[in-house]
């Protein structure tokens, strides 16, 4: 698993991350904080990487159209040293679509 697949109001969304040219493997830990979001954590020699994803309910000014559903994916990467590259991404899952680090 490069990140994960999550069912959202937009359909299934896939997340992925590549650190120093290496795709993330299976997460070390997944938990659900009080907000109801999903917190996923990977610990590698290169970095501590966390992905917080879940629904959000923003308070918008009255001039905006009502939002029926909103979802967020927030990445936090704490590199252990200056490294070559960090790439993260999220997008709608589609058959045949390649993601970061996939061959």
N, C-alpha and C positions, 0 to 999 in steps of 0.2 A: 504494500500500500504506500503510495507516494504522499498521501495527505489524508484524503478521505472523501466519501460521498455523503451528501446530506440532502434530504428532501426539504425543499423550501417552497414558498409560494410561486416561485418562478420555475419549478420543476427540480430535478436532481442536479445539484451543483457539486462539482469535483474540485478539490483543493490539492495543491502540490507545492513542494519546496525542494530546491536544490542548493546545497551548501558546498562550496568549493568543488563544484562539478559532480558531487555525489548526491543522488536522490535520498530523501529521508526514508528510513525503513519503517518498521512497525512502531507505533508510539509506545513510550514507556508507561504512560499513565493517561487515563481519561477520567474526568469527573464532571459532575453537574453542580456548579455553584448555586447559591440561593436565587440568583437571577433566572435560573432555568436554562441558561445557555449551556453549551458543551465546551469544556476546556480540555484540550488535548496537548500533551507534552512529549517532546522528543529530546533526549540528552545524548549528544555525540561528543567526540573529542574536539570537534570544531566549535560547537555552540550549544546553548540551551535554546530550544525553539518551542514556542507555545502558539496555539491557535485557539482563539475564543470565537465561537460562532453560535448564532441563535437569533431569535426574533427581538426586535426593538420596537418601542412605541414612542416615537418622537413627538414632542409638543411643538406644533407648527402654528404660525400666525394664521389668523382667520382668512387671509387673502389666498392661502393655498387650498387646493382641492383636497378632500379627505383621502387619507392613505388607508387602504384596506389591509395591507400586510407589508411589513418591512423586515429585512434580514441583514445581519452584519457578519462579516468575517474579519477579525482583527488579528494580525500576526505580530508576535513579539520575538525578536531574535537577539540573543545576547551572545555575541561572538567572544571566544576565549582569546583570540589574537587577530591581528589584521590578516585578512584572508583574501583569496582571489575574488570570489563572487558569491552573492546571495540572491536567489531568485525565488519569489513566491507568486502564486497565482490562484485564481478561482474563476470558474466559468461553467456554463451549462454543459452537462454531460451529453455527448452524442456518440453514437456508434462510429467507430473508426477514427475518432479524434485522438490525436497524440497530445500528451501533456509534458510538462517540464521533465526532462530526464528520461523519458520513455524512449526506447529504441524501436 
